[in-house]
Amino acid sequence: MSINAMMRAVPRGVPLVGLGHMVTDLSQGALLVALPYFKAKFGLSYAEVTAIALMQNLTSSVIQPVFGYWSDRNPRPWLMAVGCLFSGLAMLASLLVPSYWQLLICTACTGLGIAAFHPEGAKTVNRLSGAAKGKGVSMFVVGGNAGFALGSLIMGLLLAEPFTGFLWVYAVPCMLTSLFLYKLVAALPPSEVKGVQSLSGLKGMFSVSLLALLGVVLMRATVSSGISTFIPLYYVSYLKGDAMYAGSLLTVFLAAGAAGTLAGGVLSDRFGSKKIMLWSIIPVSVLLAVFNLAPEVGVYAVLSIISACLSAAFASSMVLTQRMMPGNVGMASGLTLGFSVGLGSMGVLLLGRIADIWSLPAVFDILAFLPLVAFGLTLLVNDQMSGGRLAVTEEAG
């Protein structure tokens, strides 16, 4: 299916929410590029620099299910506009504050804006996409991927010597996009499905199938974050290779992930979420086990396939989680987009410790094993929703 055909298959509001996702996630990519700037500005240690990144990860990812639960109890689509605006303005403020502690506060505010946007954004896409939920969710996810990449590029330009006087430009996209999102929210019909109103009722939704599904998301996120982190280190620090080559590998890896997400959404609608999750994970294990045997040009192809396979099931995972938590789509989105992915990113810290104790190649041995764990967990996932529960989900959509 072409991109034009995909765009025609979903309502107009979905691309706008995807745009909001992109602009909101600019700050995630921007922070990584700004870390050296903060280190030089405040004379920080590496531990203090790491604390900045950890602060954003905790507030933007791990806390997302809280916003999702809050949204499900009483729908708040305005959180999309507020979260988008708040994340951009707080990121700009972090570049201007005069002290480290104020920087940490601004970083936390940036993360909270990101966390506020995601569950409500994914929930809105679920509502608007109708039967094409895989396509809609994949477009939403790709928006975030694009934002991460563009954020790094934009911040890199603004921190370059000729442009440091134009830092305020960073806030322009979030201000404009939040206005468009506010207009979209005003036109949305009220949600007819309310979430579980008590924590005890919500607890009953956490079945073995749902926990296994979240485990799959965690495994995939750990593998993806591990590759993004350790591929450059492997080729530059371990093999003493060309930094430009390592950087180009990472670029190809990220780009192929966006393509895999779009393709996975289409395939999920056609063949079912569980099938895509199962058969996209096995090639990852095999290819990770042999990627270092490939010639230089072949590594591009290997990493492209790995990235596409890892990303293909992400939209499927989120759609399936939303179906398992009918009426609590916001929290389901927070658990997949935020909590599980955030924990996967934090798993890289453990992999780094393993590299210090054993060796960097040992990390890739572990990364090659994790897809097998994900395959086993996927077998425990029940994709056969009962008619009543699925009907509730469709009504929420």
N, C-alpha and C positions, 0 to 999 in steps of 0.2 A: 504494500500500500504506500502511495506517495505521501509526502508531507502535506500537499494541498488536499488530498482526499481525507487525511486524518483531521485536518483543520475543519473540513466541512462536516465531519462526523460528530463533532461535539459542539455544544452551545457556545455562543460568543463570550459568555462570562468566564469560561474555563481558561482561555488564553490570558485574560486579564488577571485572574488570580495567579496564573503561572508567572506573569510579569511581576506581580507583587512579590511572589516567592523569590524571583531573581533579585529584585532590588533589596529585599530584606536580607538575603544571604550575601550581598556584597560585603557586609561587615565581617563575615566569617573569613573570607579570603583576604580582606583588607588588613585584618589584625595580624596575620602571619607576616605580611610585608612590613608592617609598622613596628614589629618587635625590635629589629635592629635600631630603628629610630628612637624608640623608648629607652633602649639600653644605653645609647650614647647620650641622650638628653638628660637622664637621671643618674647615670653612672651605676647601672644595676649589675648585680651578679647574675649568673645563669639561672640560679635558683629563683631569683626574683622575677626574671623574664618568664620562666616556666610558670610561675604563679599567675601571671597575667593570662596566659593561654588556658590554664586550668580554670581560672575564674570564669572565662567565657564559656568553656565547655560545660561546666557545672550549671551555669544559669541558663544557657541556651538549649541544652540537650536533656540533661538528667531530670530537670524540673518540668519538662513539657507535659507529662501525664497529669500533673496538678492543674495546669491550665485546661487540659482536655476535660477533666472531670468537672471543673468549674463551668466550662462551656456547656457540657452535656446537661447539667442540672438546670441551666437557664441559658439558652443560646445567645451568644454575644458576637454576632458577625462583625461588629464594629472593631473588634480586637484586631482584625486584619489591617485596617487603616491605621489604628493607633500603634500596633506593633511595628509596622513598616516605618512609620514616621519616627518612633522612639528609637529604633535601632540605629537609624542613620544619624539622627541628631546627637545621640550619646556617643557614637563613634567619632563624630567630628569634635565633640567636647573633649574626648580623651586625648586628642592631638594638641589641645590648647591649654589644658590644665597645668598648673605650676608645680604639682607635687605627685609623688608616687602613689600615695594613698587616695588622692582624688582620681588618679588614673584607674586604680582598682575599682573604685565606686562607679566610674563611667563605664568601665568594661562590664561590670555586673549589670548595669542598666541596659547596655547594648544587648547582652545575652537575654535579659528578661523581655526585651522587645521582640527578639527572634523567637523566643519560646512562646510568647503570646500569639504571634502570627500563625505558627505552623499548624496546631490542631484545628483552629477555626478555618484556616485556608484549605486544609485537606478535607475537612468536613463539608465545606461549601462546594468543593470540586465533586465530592461524592454525591451531593444533592443535585448538582447541575448536569452531571454526566449521563444520568439515566442508565440505559442498558450498556453504554460504552464506558463503563467505569475504568477498565484497564487502560484505554486510550487517554481518558481524562486524567487519571492519576499519573500516568507516565509523562504527560505534558507538564503536569505540576512539578514532578520530581526533576525533570530536565531543566525547568526554570531555576531550581535551586542549584543544580550543577553549574549552569551558566553563570549565575550570580557569584558563586565561589571563585570561578576563574576570572571573571571580569573585575571583581573586587580587588584581586591581587594586582591586576594590570592597572586599574585606575589609581590605587594607592601608590603603586610604584611610580607612576607619572607625577602625582601630586607631591611626592616627597623628593623628587628630583630637583636639583638646584634652581632651574629657571622657573619652577611652578610653585614653590613653597608659599608664595603669597596668595595662592588661589585655593587654599585648603577648603574654603567655604563651598567650593563647587561640589564637594562630596555630598553635601546635604540636598542638592537640587533634585536628583532622581527620586529620593524618598519623599520629598515634599510633594512633587507632582504626582507620583504614583499613589500616595496615600489619598490624594484628592479624588483620583479615579476610582479607587477602591471604596471610598465613602459613598460616591454616587451609585456604585454597583450595589452596595449594602442597602441603600435606601430603596432600591428597586426590587430587592429580593422578597418573595412571599414569606410569611412567617413559617417557621418550622412546625410541623404537626406532630413530630415524635419527640418525646422528652426522655431523657436518660434515666437510669436507675437512680432513685432519689436517696439511697442510703448506702454507706460503705459495706454494710452486711450483704445487701442485695448485689452490689457490684462484685463482692468476693466470690459469689456463686458462679460468676462467668468465667473464672480462671480455671478452666479444665486442663487436663493433660495435653489435649490438642492445642490449645492456645499457648500454653507454656512452651511446648515443643516448637511452635511457630516462631515465638519470640526468640527462642534459642537459635533457630535457623538464621534469623536476622542478625543476631549477635555474632554468629560464626562468620557470616558473609561480611559484616562490617569490619570485623577484626582482620580478615584476610585482605580486604580492600585497603584499609588503613595501613596494614603492615607492608603491603607492596609499595604504596605511595611513599612511605617513610624510608624503607630500606633498600629499594632499588637504586636510588642515587648513591646511598652510602656504600652499597655493594660494589658498584662500578668505579666510584671515585676513591673511596677510602680503602677498600679491601683489595680491589684489582689494580688500583692506581691508574685508572683509565681517564678518558676525556670527560670533563664535567659537562661540556656541551652535548655530548652523546647521551650522557645520563639524563640530562634535562629534557632532551628530545624524546627519550623513552617515556618519561613521566607525562609529557604533553600528549603523546599518542595514547597512553593508558587512560588518561582522563577523557579524551575526546571519544574513544571507543566506548567508554562507559555511558556517555550520553546517547550514543546510537543504540546501544544495547537496551537502555531503559525504554526508548521509544518502541523498539521492536518487541520487547517483552510485553509491553502493554497491549499491543495488537494481538500477539499470540495468546496472551492470557484470556482475552475476550473470546477467542476462537476455540482454543483447546482446553481451557480450564487452568486455574492457578496452580494446582498441585502438580500437574504434569510439567509445567514450565519450571517450577521450582526443582523438581526431581532431576530432570534431564539436562538442566543447565549447570548443575553443580559438579557432576562427575568429571567433565573435561578439565575443570579448574585444577583438580588434584593431580591429574596426569600431566598436564602442561607445566605446573609448578615444579614437578619432580624432574623435568627434563629441560627446563628453559635455559639453564646454563650451558647446555650442550649445543644449543642452536648457534649458527653463525651470527655475526652482528646484524645483518639485515633480517635474518629470521627471527631475532628477538622481538623486533617490532610486531611481526605477525603474531607471535606467541602471546605477547602481552595484550595485544588488541583483542584476541579471542578470549583470554582470561577476563579482561575487563568487561567485555560485552556479556559474557556468561554470568559474571557476578552481578551485573546491573540488571540483567533481563528479568530476574525474579523479584526485584525490589518492589515494582508496582504490584505484582501478583501478591506479594507478602502483605502489603498494606491493604489491598482490597479484601483479602481473605481475613485479615485481622478485623477490619470493619464489619465484615459479615458475621464474624463470631461474637461481636459485641454490638448487636443491633440496638439503636437508640443511644449508644455511647460511642459514636463514631469519632468524636473529638478526642476522647481518651485513647481509643484504639490508634489513632494517628499519632498521638503523643508517645505512645509506647513503641511504635515502629520508627517514626521519624526522629524521635528524640532519645528516649531512654535506652533502647537497645543499641542504636547506632552510637550514642554517646559512650556507653560502656565498651563498645567495640573499639572506639578510638582510644579509650584509656587502657585497653589491653595492650596497646603498642608499648606502653611503659614496661610491662612485664617482658615483652619480647626484647626490648632493649637490654634489660637485665640479663636475659639469656644470652644475648650476643656478647655481653661483657664477660660472662662466666665461661662460656664454651667458645663459640665463634659465630661470625655473621652468617656463614652458610647454614648453621644449625637452625637459624630463624626460618629459612625457607623450607627446611624439612618439616618444621612444625606447621607452617602455613600450608604445606601440601597435605598434611594430615587433617586439618580442620574441615575441609570440604567433605571428607568422609563422615565426620561427625554430623555435619549439616544434612547429609543424605539420610543418615539413620534417623535423625530427628524429624525430617520431612515425612518419613514413612508413618510417623505417629500422628501426623496432621490429618484431620478429617475435613475433607472438602465437600462432603455431602450435606449441605444445609437442608434442614426440614422446610417444608413449604411455608409454614407459619413464620419461622424466623427469617427466612429469606424475604418473605413478603414485607416484613417490618422494615428490613434494610432498604428494599426498593421504595417503600413509602417515604423513608427518611431521605432517599435520593431524589 
